[in-house]
Amino acid sequence: MKRYIIFLIAILCLPLHPWPAWGNIFQKHAKVIWINQEEQIGAAYGRGQKLLEFPILTGDDETPTPPGTYVIKSKVRDYHSRKYDTPMPYSLFFDYRGRAIHEGGVPDPGEQSEWATHGCIHVEQPYMEWLYNWAETGRTMVVVKGRRVWEEDLARKTVYRRDIEEIEITEESREPQEMEETQDREESQDRGENED
């Protein structure tokens, strides 16, 4: 009986743990670039083994880097974005909207909340050149996990929630008074009295 309970608990927990899905990617694909937006860290895996870890910069809420599983569609060593009029060296394009992993500035962790990309993933040298030479078009998977969250964002949400609670309390306390004022105005208008 004890064995069945442990088995049942294990079965129930499997769908909640992401590793089986991600583990499948590592088994199917020899080369995977893993992007962890929560931590702003990237890693390159060859046959399931971590080969390289590097800091990254991704988009924010206004210009997001969408989570998902992609494949490197094309590589361009000296790409120049016409839309943003900026160089994007060592571009590894992973979607048809022009998002790429490419060379770009990555600020220190304390300053990252002030910076964001337009949806691409910035990686500094020498990591980017290594990734560019290592990745293969049509064969290297890109897994973008999570979304970018900063301590300042969490603090702002807490303050926002507190403000909402205060507004709700204030509105509840003012509501009867506002209703009385509205009723007084309506009564005076019915009597033909002027509010002046």
N, C-alpha and C positions, 0 to 999 in steps of 0.2 A: 504494500500500500504506500509506504514512504517513497519508494522508487517512482511510483506513478505520479505522486504529488510533485516531486522534483522535476520530472519530465514535463508535466503540465505547466509548471512555472516557467521552465526554460522555453517552451513553445510560445507561451504568452508574451515573453519578453523579447523574442526574436524580432518581430516587426518594429519594435520601438528602437532597436539599436541599428544605426546606419551601417555598421561594418560589413554585414553580408552583401549589401548592394555595392558598396565601394570596393570590397574585397574582390567581387566579381570583375570589376574594371581592371584591377591589378592582375588578375588571372588572364583576362582576355587580351590585354594590350601590353606590349613590352615597354612602352614609354608613356608615362603619365606626368603631366604638370598639374600639381595640386595647389589651388589658390584658396587660402583660408582668410576670408574677408574680416571675420571677427578679430583675428589676431594680426592681420596685415602681414602675413608670412606666406611665402610660396616655397614649394619643394619640387624637385624633379626626381621621379622614381623610374628606375630601370629594372624590369622583371620583378617588381615588388620591393626592391631595395632602395632606400633613400640615398641618392647620389649627391644632392646639393640642396641646401636650404638658403633662402635669401629674403630680405625685406622687400615689401611691395607697397604700392599706393594704388588704390582703386577709386571708383566713383563714389559719390555720396547719394543722399536721397533725391537730390535734384537731377543729377546725371549718374544714374546707377550703373553698376556692373552686374548684370543679371546672373543670379545663380543658375547653374545647369551643367550639363555635360556636353562638351563640344569636341571637335577634332580640328587640328591645324589644317586650314584650307589653302593657305599660301604663305610664302616667305618672301619678304622684300628687304634687302640689306639697307638700301638708302631711300626709303619712302619719305615723301613730303606731303603732309595733309593740306589739300587745297581748302577744305572747309575751315580749318583753324589756322592755316598758313604757318605751320610749324613742322620742323623735322621730326620724324619718328623712326630713328635708325633701328635696324635689326628687328623689323616688324614680323611677328608671327600672328597672322590674321586667323581668328577662330570663329567669326560669324560673318554673315553677308551684310551686316550693317556697318562694317568697317572697324569693329572692335578688334584690338590686337594687344598682345603682350609685346611691349617694345621698350627700348632704352628711354629712360626719363628719370627726373629727379624724385628721390624718396626722402622726405624730411625726417628729422629725428622724431622718435615716438612722441615726445612732448609737444611737438609742433604740428603733428599730422592732422589734427582736427581742423586746422585752418586751410588745408590743402585737399584737393580732389582732382581726379581726372574727368574726362568727358565720357567715361564708360570703359576706357582702356585700362590696362594694367601696366604700371610703370615698374621697371626693374633697372637698377643701376649697374654700371660696369664694376667688376669684370663678369658678373653673373649673366648679364644679358647676352653678351657675345658667346659665352659658353652654351646657354640655352639655344641660341639661334643655330649654332653649329651642330648641336646634339639633336634637336627636334627634326622630325621628318613629316613632310606634307602628306596628309591623308592617313598617317599611321600613329601620330602622337595625339593622345587624348588630353583635353584640358578640363579639369573639374573645378568649377567655381562654387565654393561652399559658403553658405550663410550670407550675411550682409554686414556692411560696415557699421560698427557701433563704437561710440567713444564715451568716456566717463562724463564729458560735458553734456552729451546727448542724454545720458541717463539722469544726470542732475537736472537738466532742463525739463525732462518729462515729469520728474518728481515735483518740481516747482509748478509746472503746468497743472498737474493733478490737484495740488494744494490750492492753486488759484481757482480752479473749477469748483472745488468744494466750498471755498469761501463765497464765490458768486452764488452758488445754489443756496447757501445759508442766507445770504443777504437778500436774494430774491424772495425767498420764503418769508422773511421777516418784513419786507416792504410790500408784499403783495396785498395784504388786507388794507393798508393805508392807501395804496394806489386805487384800489377798488372803491374805497369810500370817497376819494377825491373825484373819481369818474362819476359816481352816483350823484354827488353834490352838483357837479356841472350839468348833468342831464336834467336834474330836478329844476335848477335855475333856468335852464333853457326852456323847459316845459312851461314855466311860469312867465316866460318872456323877460326875465331879468337879464340885464347886461352884466358881464363878468367884470367890467371896469369898475 
